[in-house]
Each structure stands twice: as structure tokens, then as C-alpha cells.
Amino acid sequence: MSTDVADEILGSAMKQPDADRARIAEALIASLDAPTDQEVDRAWQIEMDKRLREIDSGAVKCVPWEEVRDRLYRNANVHR
């Protein structure tokens, strides 16, 4: 984007009401900080692959949900 186009967009944004300018600023800042959907999907894929390798190799043992739930209730002293 050329400087002229950026200046034109900024000039137009600056003429907007405060609430709209705040919304525009928030969206622009969020776009700089947020990872893309592809990056998030790739990170999850890497994590799932790692966990599957751990299960397949026997490095970790899967625990049935019912057992995990019962442990949580026991440790929290919560009665169902």
C-alpha cells in the first residue's frame, strides 16, 4: 500500500465518531497481534501429532474419562 493510500484511509478514519475510531483501532491492533487461522491450525496439528506419538510409543497412558472424573470429584471433595 502506498503512503498516499494509507494517509487517505487514516484521514477518513480520523473524521469518524470516537466510537467508530475506537472500533477501527481495535480491529487494526488485533490484526497485528492475532495469529492467522492457518498458524493456529498448524500449531494444533503439531500438538496432536506429538500426543499421538506419545500414545503410540507407550510414553503416556490413556485414562478413561470416568476414572478422570472420579479422581477430580474425590480431589475436590465434591459430591455428585
Secondary structure, 3 states (H helix, E strand, C coil): CCHHHHHHHHHHHHCCCHHHHHHHHHHHHHHHHCCCHHHHHHHHHHHHHHHHHHHHHCCCCCCCHHHHHHHHHHHHCCCC
